[in-house]
Amino acid sequence: MPLIRLDRFISERTEYTRSTIKELAKKGKISVDGVVQKSSDMKIDPENSEVKIGGRLISSQRYRYILLNKPEGYVCSTDDKDGETVMKLVPEEWRTKNMFPAGRLDKDSLGALLITDDGELAHRMLSPASHVPKIYIVKLDRPFQSKYIDIFKNGVVLPTGELCLPARLRPVENCDKLAFVELHEGKYHQIKRMFGAVGNSVEQLARVSVGGLILPEKLAIGQCMELLHKDVENLFSDPDFDLICRNFSGFFRHFQ
């Protein structure tokens, strides 16, 4: 691995600008392998050097991957002019300048959301060619009807005439208004429009997996966790729909 400048290393992994990094170095706030460095243009090994700012260790990982259990009331945006953004829920020490939500959940929806500064991975994930499956749990306004299963399986035709890709659907036992849905695409308000097309409506919606990246039940609403790149690659593996449906009974409490 070639050596890189200290200010570049920090700038790529934090919200600090290079001018700020230079000032921090002058003040003796930056150390490399336990030694205070007052010059921000020194060269370091990005994989093996231990860099700290004010005693806080800066991760050597080039990109950051944050899995958020998004609460209701937040928008998937980096611009607070759109409303209170999910970025405010990411701990300051995990944020970088180029971080953004990879994908969307409506303001009134909750569940699994990936936040990252890895544009290449996000593009790969969101590309229609990838068809990364996503699994949701929904609470309906009216009881689930068995005819929905075949309609979703054959591809729902929306009121606009758009044909949705085939989707898996499963009702929840002993809960006649709860169901799991697996999609392979991401049309605008798709699940709400699909249920609207069969004469029902969605009261609440939560995403419990993106590809093989499954929302941990221990991750409370509003909390987030940092992932390693090898964990994020699970995005591109197929989830076990039946297993997820069986294991997510604990999530139902959010829909009561």
JODA-V219154 format. One record per backbone hydrogen bond with DSSP energy under -1.0 kcal/mol. NH is the residue of the N-H (numbers start at 1). CO is the residue of the C=O. E is the energy in kcal/mol with one decimal. If there is no record, write none. Layout:
BEGIN
{{NH:CO:E} {NH:CO:E}}
END
This chain:
BEGIN
{{4:44:-2.4} {6:42:-2.6} {7:40:-2.2} {9:5:-2.3} {10:6:-2.3} {11:7:-2.4} {12:8:-2.3} {21:17:-2.3} {22:18:-2.2} {23:19:-1.7} {24:20:-2.5} {25:21:-2.4} {26:22:-2.1} {27:23:-1.7} {28:25:-1.8} {29:24:-2.6} {31:52:-2.3} {32:35:-2.7} {33:50:-3.2} {35:32:-1.6} {37:30:-2.8} {44:4:-3.0} {49:45:-2.4} {52:31:-2.3} {53:56:-2.4} {54:29:-3.2} {56:53:-2.1} {58:51:-3.0} {66:115:-3.2} {67:225:-2.9} {68:113:-3.0} {69:223:-2.7} {70:68:-1.2} {70:111:-2.9} {73:107:-2.9} {75:84:-2.4} {77:75:-1.6} {82:79:-1.9} {83:80:-1.0} {86:75:-2.0} {88:85:-1.4} {89:86:-1.8} {90:87:-1.3} {94:91:-2.1} {95:92:-1.0} {97:14:-1.5} {99:96:-1.3} {100:116:-2.6} {102:114:-3.1} {103:101:-1.2} {109:106:-1.9} {110:205:-2.0} {111:70:-1.8} {112:207:-2.8} {113:68:-1.8} {115:66:-3.0} {116:100:-2.4} {117:64:-1.1} {119:117:-1.2} {122:118:-2.2} {123:119:-2.5} {124:120:-2.2} {125:121:-2.5} {126:122:-2.5} {127:123:-1.4} {130:127:-1.8} {134:183:-2.4} {135:209:-1.7} {136:181:-2.9} {137:206:-2.9} {138:179:-2.9} {139:204:-2.5} {140:177:-3.6} {141:201:-2.6} {144:176:-3.7} {148:145:-2.0} {149:146:-1.2} {151:147:-1.7} {152:148:-2.9} {153:149:-2.1} {154:150:-2.0} {158:162:-2.9} {161:158:-2.7} {164:156:-2.9} {167:152:-2.4} {168:182:-1.2} {170:180:-2.2} {172:178:-2.1} {175:172:-1.8} {178:175:-1.8} {179:138:-1.8} {180:170:-3.1} {181:136:-2.5} {182:168:-2.5} {183:134:-2.7} {190:187:-1.8} {193:189:-2.3} {194:190:-2.7} {195:191:-2.4} {196:192:-1.8} {197:193:-1.7} {199:196:-1.3} {200:195:-2.8} {203:139:-3.2} {204:139:-1.4} {206:137:-2.2} {207:110:-2.2} {208:135:-2.7} {209:135:-1.4} {210:213:-2.4} {211:133:-3.9} {212:234:-2.5} {213:210:-2.2} {215:208:-2.7} {219:216:-1.5} {222:69:-3.7} {223:220:-2.3} {225:67:-2.0} {227:65:-3.2} {232:228:-2.0} {233:229:-1.5} {234:231:-1.6} {235:232:-2.4} {236:233:-1.7} {237:234:-1.9} {241:239:-1.2} {244:240:-2.6} {245:241:-2.3} {246:242:-1.7} {247:243:-2.2} {248:244:-1.2} {251:248:-1.3} {252:249:-1.4} {254:251:-1.7} {255:252:-2.3}}
END
